C-alpha cells in the first residue's frame, strides 16, 4: 500500500479533511490532490511532516488549546 493510500485511509477513518492535512504538511491543496492521485511527489520536508501527522503530532493537547497555540 502506498503512503498516499495510507494517509487517505487515515484521514477518512478519523474524519479529517484533506485541507487540514495539506495545511499541516505545507502543501497546497491542488498539489496535495495530485500527490493523492499519484501525479506528483512530496518534498522531503512534506514527507517528514506526513510521518509526524500519522504519529498524531497534529493533535493539540488541552494545554495548547487553552493557551491558544
C-alpha positions as CSV (number, residue, x, y, z in Angstrom):
1,X,0.0,0.0,0.0
2,X,1.3,3.4,-1.0
3,X,1.8,6.2,1.6
4,X,-0.8,8.3,-0.1
5,X,-3.3,5.4,0.3
6,X,-2.4,5.0,3.9
7,X,-2.9,8.8,4.5
8,X,-6.2,8.8,2.7
9,X,-7.5,5.9,4.8
10,X,-6.2,7.5,8.0
11,X,-8.0,10.8,7.1
12,X,-11.2,9.1,6.3
13,X,-11.1,6.8,9.4
14,X,-10.6,9.8,11.6
15,X,-12.9,12.3,9.9
16,X,-10.1,14.6,9.0
17,X,-10.3,16.8,5.9
18,X,-7.6,16.7,3.2
19,X,-7.5,20.5,3.5
20,X,-6.3,20.2,7.1
21,X,-3.7,17.6,6.2
22,X,-2.4,19.7,3.3
23,X,-2.1,22.8,5.5
24,X,-0.3,20.8,8.2
25,X,2.3,19.4,5.8
26,X,2.7,22.7,4.0
27,X,1.3,21.6,0.7
28,X,-1.2,23.5,-1.5
29,X,-4.5,21.6,-1.8
30,X,-4.2,21.1,-5.6
31,X,-0.6,19.8,-5.3
32,X,-1.6,17.6,-2.4
33,X,-4.5,16.2,-4.5
34,X,-2.0,15.4,-7.3
35,X,0.0,13.5,-4.7
36,X,-3.0,11.5,-3.6
37,X,-3.7,10.6,-7.3
38,X,0.0,9.6,-7.9
39,X,0.8,12.6,-10.2
40,X,3.4,14.2,-8.1
41,X,5.8,13.6,-5.2
42,X,6.1,15.3,-1.9
43,X,9.2,17.2,-0.9
44,X,11.4,15.7,1.8
45,X,10.0,18.2,4.4
46,X,6.4,17.4,3.4
47,X,7.2,13.6,3.8
48,X,8.7,14.3,7.2
49,X,5.5,16.3,8.2
50,X,3.3,13.5,6.8
51,X,5.0,10.9,9.1
52,X,4.6,13.3,12.0
53,X,0.9,13.6,11.1
54,X,0.4,9.9,11.1
55,X,2.0,9.7,14.5
56,X,-0.6,12.1,15.9
57,X,1.6,15.2,16.2
58,X,-1.2,17.3,14.6
59,X,-3.4,16.8,17.7
60,X,-3.2,19.6,20.2
61,X,-3.2,18.9,23.9
62,X,-5.7,20.6,26.1
63,X,-2.9,22.9,27.4
64,X,-2.1,24.0,23.9
65,X,-5.8,24.7,23.2
66,X,-6.3,26.7,26.4
67,X,-3.1,28.7,25.7
68,X,-4.4,29.5,22.2
69,X,-1.5,27.8,20.4
